[in-house]
Amino acid sequence: MINREEISVDEMECDCAKLLAEIHKQSFVKTDEQIWSESDFEELLKVPGTKAIIMSRNDVPVGFSLVRGMHDEAEIITFCILPKWCDNGYATLLLEWIIKGLQRQSIKRLFLEVRENNEAAIRLYKKCSFKTIGRRKGYYNSSQSENADALVMQCELDV
């Protein structure tokens, strides 16, 4: 069970690319996901409206999401929880925090893409009211097999 008093969530717009790259690498190293570098995150964070939302437990990073907002819509660019913290409710807590924050900003819709075979992520997103609205054929490159499709998901936010 998560002790919410031990949890902090911080929004950062820059100066965290190295940390994000390390968390991303550790989160996806045993998957088919592309690992993003520190310079990849530096470039992403330069785009207006892009923020890193980092969750920590007792000041130790648990995971993060990169979110970009524009007008009344937002997109989750990436979302990851370190493996040692998976299956403990941290992903749900972080996603709910993101949704509530976007609602306070009058964002009406939140989008994301997820690898079609990432069952844990799809379950999380459906639990948080995301619906599949499309598919991008061959969106994800794969070194081990054929390119995988991305499911495009959307959550209508109550503002």
Secondary structure as UniProt FT lines:
FT   HELIX           4..6
FT   STRAND          7..12
FT   HELIX           17..28
FT   TURN            29..30
FT   HELIX           38..46
FT   TURN            48..49
FT   STRAND          50..57
FT   TURN            58..59
FT   STRAND          60..70
FT   TURN            71..72
FT   STRAND          73..81
FT   HELIX           83..85
FT   TURN            86..89
FT   HELIX           90..104
FT   TURN            105..106
FT   STRAND          109..115
FT   TURN            116..117
FT   HELIX           119..127
FT   TURN            128..129
FT   STRAND          131..140
FT   STRAND          148..156
//
